[in-house]
């Protein structure tokens, strides 16, 4: 069975985020009353697994082994069965 995982990786609280600081400064210069921005990354991963438990285990392992640095980042994800194989949706910009 094919699964889709939407993974979000963000810096842990307390870790400096120069990208977020730069974005916040830019937004303030445009007149937005922004107090903080934390940058992160989003990924959509399509993969095969036998069932929901195996898919959950696989995503957790992918995050631990490659997608996130566990010392500095935290990964969260939403997992769902792919009802329309071959019709990958683009992540909205």
PyMOL commands that place a pseudoatom at each C-alpha (Angstrom):
pseudoatom trace, name=CA, resn=UNK, resi=1, chain=A, elem=C, hetatm=0, pos=[0.000, 0.000, 0.000]
pseudoatom trace, name=CA, resn=UNK, resi=2, chain=A, elem=C, hetatm=0, pos=[1.237, 3.493, -0.823]
pseudoatom trace, name=CA, resn=UNK, resi=3, chain=A, elem=C, hetatm=0, pos=[1.438, 6.149, 1.920]
pseudoatom trace, name=CA, resn=UNK, resi=4, chain=A, elem=C, hetatm=0, pos=[2.008, 9.903, 1.927]
pseudoatom trace, name=CA, resn=UNK, resi=5, chain=A, elem=C, hetatm=0, pos=[3.750, 11.639, 4.809]
pseudoatom trace, name=CA, resn=UNK, resi=6, chain=A, elem=C, hetatm=0, pos=[3.771, 15.422, 5.056]
pseudoatom trace, name=CA, resn=UNK, resi=7, chain=A, elem=C, hetatm=0, pos=[6.831, 16.073, 7.212]
pseudoatom trace, name=CA, resn=UNK, resi=8, chain=A, elem=C, hetatm=0, pos=[7.657, 19.397, 8.870]
pseudoatom trace, name=CA, resn=UNK, resi=9, chain=A, elem=C, hetatm=0, pos=[11.112, 19.937, 10.354]
pseudoatom trace, name=CA, resn=UNK, resi=10, chain=A, elem=C, hetatm=0, pos=[11.776, 22.924, 12.625]
pseudoatom trace, name=CA, resn=UNK, resi=11, chain=A, elem=C, hetatm=0, pos=[14.583, 24.053, 14.879]
pseudoatom trace, name=CA, resn=UNK, resi=12, chain=A, elem=C, hetatm=0, pos=[14.182, 23.143, 18.533]
pseudoatom trace, name=CA, resn=UNK, resi=13, chain=A, elem=C, hetatm=0, pos=[13.195, 25.982, 20.880]
pseudoatom trace, name=CA, resn=UNK, resi=14, chain=A, elem=C, hetatm=0, pos=[16.268, 27.853, 22.066]
pseudoatom trace, name=CA, resn=UNK, resi=15, chain=A, elem=C, hetatm=0, pos=[18.284, 27.154, 18.904]
pseudoatom trace, name=CA, resn=UNK, resi=16, chain=A, elem=C, hetatm=0, pos=[19.236, 30.359, 17.058]
pseudoatom trace, name=CA, resn=UNK, resi=17, chain=A, elem=C, hetatm=0, pos=[17.326, 30.798, 13.802]
pseudoatom trace, name=CA, resn=UNK, resi=18, chain=A, elem=C, hetatm=0, pos=[19.144, 33.360, 11.617]
pseudoatom trace, name=CA, resn=UNK, resi=19, chain=A, elem=C, hetatm=0, pos=[16.875, 32.648, 8.646]
pseudoatom trace, name=CA, resn=UNK, resi=20, chain=A, elem=C, hetatm=0, pos=[13.777, 33.314, 10.744]
pseudoatom trace, name=CA, resn=UNK, resi=21, chain=A, elem=C, hetatm=0, pos=[15.352, 36.486, 12.151]
pseudoatom trace, name=CA, resn=UNK, resi=22, chain=A, elem=C, hetatm=0, pos=[16.081, 37.763, 8.639]
pseudoatom trace, name=CA, resn=UNK, resi=23, chain=A, elem=C, hetatm=0, pos=[12.537, 36.979, 7.465]
pseudoatom trace, name=CA, resn=UNK, resi=24, chain=A, elem=C, hetatm=0, pos=[11.059, 38.718, 10.524]
pseudoatom trace, name=CA, resn=UNK, resi=25, chain=A, elem=C, hetatm=0, pos=[13.168, 41.818, 9.830]
pseudoatom trace, name=CA, resn=UNK, resi=26, chain=A, elem=C, hetatm=0, pos=[12.018, 41.884, 6.216]
pseudoatom trace, name=CA, resn=UNK, resi=27, chain=A, elem=C, hetatm=0, pos=[8.372, 41.562, 7.213]
pseudoatom trace, name=CA, resn=UNK, resi=28, chain=A, elem=C, hetatm=0, pos=[8.753, 44.372, 9.782]
pseudoatom trace, name=CA, resn=UNK, resi=29, chain=A, elem=C, hetatm=0, pos=[10.360, 46.586, 7.112]
pseudoatom trace, name=CA, resn=UNK, resi=30, chain=A, elem=C, hetatm=0, pos=[7.265, 45.997, 4.968]
pseudoatom trace, name=CA, resn=UNK, resi=31, chain=A, elem=C, hetatm=0, pos=[5.082, 47.241, 7.814]
pseudoatom trace, name=CA, resn=UNK, resi=32, chain=A, elem=C, hetatm=0, pos=[3.895, 43.948, 9.331]
pseudoatom trace, name=CA, resn=UNK, resi=33, chain=A, elem=C, hetatm=0, pos=[3.941, 43.905, 13.162]
pseudoatom trace, name=CA, resn=UNK, resi=34, chain=A, elem=C, hetatm=0, pos=[5.832, 40.594, 13.336]
pseudoatom trace, name=CA, resn=UNK, resi=35, chain=A, elem=C, hetatm=0, pos=[7.373, 39.642, 16.667]
pseudoatom trace, name=CA, resn=UNK, resi=36, chain=A, elem=C, hetatm=0, pos=[9.019, 36.341, 15.696]
pseudoatom trace, name=CA, resn=UNK, resi=37, chain=A, elem=C, hetatm=0, pos=[9.509, 34.012, 12.728]
pseudoatom trace, name=CA, resn=UNK, resi=38, chain=A, elem=C, hetatm=0, pos=[10.869, 30.477, 12.977]
pseudoatom trace, name=CA, resn=UNK, resi=39, chain=A, elem=C, hetatm=0, pos=[11.910, 28.967, 9.638]
pseudoatom trace, name=CA, resn=UNK, resi=40, chain=A, elem=C, hetatm=0, pos=[11.519, 25.283, 8.857]
pseudoatom trace, name=CA, resn=UNK, resi=41, chain=A, elem=C, hetatm=0, pos=[11.186, 22.908, 5.960]
pseudoatom trace, name=CA, resn=UNK, resi=42, chain=A, elem=C, hetatm=0, pos=[8.307, 20.839, 4.629]
pseudoatom trace, name=CA, resn=UNK, resi=43, chain=A, elem=C, hetatm=0, pos=[8.558, 17.635, 2.633]
pseudoatom trace, name=CA, resn=UNK, resi=44, chain=A, elem=C, hetatm=0, pos=[6.063, 15.222, 1.139]
pseudoatom trace, name=CA, resn=UNK, resi=45, chain=A, elem=C, hetatm=0, pos=[7.328, 11.648, 1.102]
pseudoatom trace, name=CA, resn=UNK, resi=46, chain=A, elem=C, hetatm=0, pos=[5.529, 8.917, -0.840]
pseudoatom trace, name=CA, resn=UNK, resi=47, chain=A, elem=C, hetatm=0, pos=[6.461, 5.338, 0.038]
pseudoatom trace, name=CA, resn=UNK, resi=48, chain=A, elem=C, hetatm=0, pos=[5.200, 1.787, 0.309]
pseudoatom trace, name=CA, resn=UNK, resi=49, chain=A, elem=C, hetatm=0, pos=[4.314, 0.050, 3.595]
pseudoatom trace, name=CA, resn=UNK, resi=50, chain=A, elem=C, hetatm=0, pos=[2.109, -2.900, 4.513]
pseudoatom trace, name=CA, resn=UNK, resi=51, chain=A, elem=C, hetatm=0, pos=[-0.115, -1.075, 7.030]
pseudoatom trace, name=CA, resn=UNK, resi=52, chain=A, elem=C, hetatm=0, pos=[-0.476, 2.093, 9.123]
pseudoatom trace, name=CA, resn=UNK, resi=53, chain=A, elem=C, hetatm=0, pos=[1.786, 0.852, 11.920]
pseudoatom trace, name=CA, resn=UNK, resi=54, chain=A, elem=C, hetatm=0, pos=[4.592, 0.002, 9.473]
pseudoatom trace, name=CA, resn=UNK, resi=55, chain=A, elem=C, hetatm=0, pos=[4.143, 3.358, 7.726]
pseudoatom trace, name=CA, resn=UNK, resi=56, chain=A, elem=C, hetatm=0, pos=[4.340, 5.241, 11.033]
pseudoatom trace, name=CA, resn=UNK, resi=57, chain=A, elem=C, hetatm=0, pos=[7.494, 3.351, 11.992]
pseudoatom trace, name=CA, resn=UNK, resi=58, chain=A, elem=C, hetatm=0, pos=[9.054, 4.041, 8.592]
pseudoatom trace, name=CA, resn=UNK, resi=59, chain=A, elem=C, hetatm=0, pos=[8.399, 7.797, 8.763]
pseudoatom trace, name=CA, resn=UNK, resi=60, chain=A, elem=C, hetatm=0, pos=[9.779, 8.019, 12.291]
pseudoatom trace, name=CA, resn=UNK, resi=61, chain=A, elem=C, hetatm=0, pos=[12.930, 6.217, 11.150]
pseudoatom trace, name=CA, resn=UNK, resi=62, chain=A, elem=C, hetatm=0, pos=[13.288, 8.409, 8.030]
pseudoatom trace, name=CA, resn=UNK, resi=63, chain=A, elem=C, hetatm=0, pos=[13.128, 11.510, 10.213]
pseudoatom trace, name=CA, resn=UNK, resi=64, chain=A, elem=C, hetatm=0, pos=[15.574, 10.139, 12.766]
pseudoatom trace, name=CA, resn=UNK, resi=65, chain=A, elem=C, hetatm=0, pos=[18.086, 8.900, 10.197]
pseudoatom trace, name=CA, resn=UNK, resi=66, chain=A, elem=C, hetatm=0, pos=[18.044, 11.621, 7.524]
pseudoatom trace, name=CA, resn=UNK, resi=67, chain=A, elem=C, hetatm=0, pos=[15.291, 14.220, 7.406]
pseudoatom trace, name=CA, resn=UNK, resi=68, chain=A, elem=C, hetatm=0, pos=[15.966, 15.934, 10.752]
pseudoatom trace, name=CA, resn=UNK, resi=69, chain=A, elem=C, hetatm=0, pos=[19.009, 16.464, 12.940]
pseudoatom trace, name=CA, resn=UNK, resi=70, chain=A, elem=C, hetatm=0, pos=[17.702, 15.270, 16.330]
pseudoatom trace, name=CA, resn=UNK, resi=71, chain=A, elem=C, hetatm=0, pos=[20.215, 17.440, 18.197]
pseudoatom trace, name=CA, resn=UNK, resi=72, chain=A, elem=C, hetatm=0, pos=[18.917, 20.699, 16.698]
pseudoatom trace, name=CA, resn=UNK, resi=73, chain=A, elem=C, hetatm=0, pos=[15.586, 19.934, 15.048]
pseudoatom trace, name=CA, resn=UNK, resi=74, chain=A, elem=C, hetatm=0, pos=[12.239, 18.352, 15.751]
pseudoatom trace, name=CA, resn=UNK, resi=75, chain=A, elem=C, hetatm=0, pos=[10.169, 16.595, 13.087]
pseudoatom trace, name=CA, resn=UNK, resi=76, chain=A, elem=C, hetatm=0, pos=[6.400, 16.248, 13.020]
pseudoatom trace, name=CA, resn=UNK, resi=77, chain=A, elem=C, hetatm=0, pos=[4.317, 14.589, 10.326]
pseudoatom trace, name=CA, resn=UNK, resi=78, chain=A, elem=C, hetatm=0, pos=[0.869, 13.728, 9.102]
pseudoatom trace, name=CA, resn=UNK, resi=79, chain=A, elem=C, hetatm=0, pos=[0.475, 10.348, 7.517]
pseudoatom trace, name=CA, resn=UNK, resi=80, chain=A, elem=C, hetatm=0, pos=[-2.283, 9.174, 5.184]
pseudoatom trace, name=CA, resn=UNK, resi=81, chain=A, elem=C, hetatm=0, pos=[-2.967, 6.390, 2.752]
pseudoatom trace, name=CA, resn=UNK, resi=82, chain=A, elem=C, hetatm=0, pos=[-2.619, 7.537, -0.842]
pseudoatom trace, name=CA, resn=UNK, resi=83, chain=A, elem=C, hetatm=0, pos=[-6.055, 7.087, -2.396]
pseudoatom trace, name=CA, resn=UNK, resi=84, chain=A, elem=C, hetatm=0, pos=[-4.883, 8.169, -5.863]
pseudoatom trace, name=CA, resn=UNK, resi=85, chain=A, elem=C, hetatm=0, pos=[-1.485, 6.631, -6.673]
pseudoatom trace, name=CA, resn=UNK, resi=86, chain=A, elem=C, hetatm=0, pos=[0.451, 8.519, -9.322]
pseudoatom trace, name=CA, resn=UNK, resi=87, chain=A, elem=C, hetatm=0, pos=[-1.450, 11.753, -8.708]
pseudoatom trace, name=CA, resn=UNK, resi=88, chain=A, elem=C, hetatm=0, pos=[0.958, 13.496, -6.297]
pseudoatom trace, name=CA, resn=UNK, resi=89, chain=A, elem=C, hetatm=0, pos=[-0.280, 16.887, -5.229]
pseudoatom trace, name=CA, resn=UNK, resi=90, chain=A, elem=C, hetatm=0, pos=[2.213, 19.718, -5.079]
pseudoatom trace, name=CA, resn=UNK, resi=91, chain=A, elem=C, hetatm=0, pos=[2.760, 21.262, -1.669]
pseudoatom trace, name=CA, resn=UNK, resi=92, chain=A, elem=C, hetatm=0, pos=[1.102, 24.700, -1.803]
pseudoatom trace, name=CA, resn=UNK, resi=93, chain=A, elem=C, hetatm=0, pos=[3.533, 27.618, -2.039]
for i in range(1, 93): cmd.bond("trace and resi %d" % i, "trace and resi %d" % (i + 1))
show_as sticks, trace
zoom trace
